[in-house]
Amino acid sequence: MLIEVHVHWAASENNKLDAILSMLRESKRREIIMSVEMDALKVVVTNTKAGMDSAIVLINGIIPMIVDSAGDKAASLALAADLTAKTLELATATAAAGTNPAPPPAP
């Protein structure tokens, strides 16, 4: 005795499977894009934290220098020049940390 089973997919069932597969592919594509964007955000956050840490060290170092140079005009002028240079460094670091990351690659 031979029993044969034939399965026929209706066109609507194929369309539903194709739609599900398409949604899964789109979901995966978006996941990859989000991953790239998150990696770029992590870099910006790390750079910003480093710049902020540097600023804190600079500010904490200035206070004793000001106190130490209170009666010495030459020391005060040197401190002002140093502070100007450090302000420029801080501005540069801040600008570098705040730059926008490259856009994610096209899918």
N, C-alpha and C positions, 0 to 999 in steps of 0.2 A: 504494500500500500504506500503510495507516494502522496505526501501532503505538501502543497506549495503555498507559501504565504507571500503575497505581494503587498507592498506598502506604497501608497500613493500620497504624496504630499500635495495638498491643495495649494494653489498659488498664493492664497492669503497667508498660509502658514510660512511659506518661504519668505514672503515680504516681512512678516513679523520677525523672523530670525535675522534677516538682513538688517532690519532696523535696530534690533538689539545689538548685533555685532558693530554696527556703525556707532551707536551710543557708547559702547565699550571702548572703541578706538578713540573717539573724541575725548572721553574721560581720561584715558591714558596720555593723550597728547597734552591735555591741560595740566595733568599731574607733572609731566616733565617740565613744562613751562614754569609752573609754580615752584618746582624744585630749584630751577636755575635762578629765579627771582629771589628765593629765600637765601640761596648761597651768596648772591650779590648783597642782599641786605645784611647778612652776617658780617661781610667784609666792611661795609660802611659803619656798622655799629662798633666793630673792633677798632677801626681807625679813629672814630669819634671818641671812644673811651680813652684811647692812648693820648689823643690831643687834650682831653679834659684832665687826665692824670698829670700831664706835663704842665698844664696851666696851674694846677693845684700846687705842684712842687715849686714852680716859679713864684707864685704869690706867697707861699709860706717862706721862701728864701728871701724875699724882698723886705719883709718886716724887720728882721734883725739887721739887715744892711742899712736900712733907714735909721734905725736907732743908733747904730755904730757910727754913722757919718754925720750925726746931728750938728756938731760944732765945727766941721771941717768942710769948707766950701769946695775944695778940689775933689774931695771924696764924694761930695754930694753931686757935683757935675759929672764925675765918672759914673756914679750910680745912675744918673739920669740917662747918660749915653748907653749904658748897659741895658737899662729898662727899655729904651727905645728899640734897641736891637732885638731884645727878647720879645717885645710886642710884635715886631715884624715877623719873627719866627712863629709866634703863636697864630698870627693871622694867616700865615702861609699854611700851617698845619691844619687849621680849622677849615680853610678853603679846600685843601686836599681831602680832608675827611668827609666833607659835605658834597663832593662831586657825585653826580648821578652815575650809577653803574651802567655798563653797556646794556642795551636792550637784549632780551633773550633771542636766540636764533629762531628764524622762521621754521615752522614745522615742515 
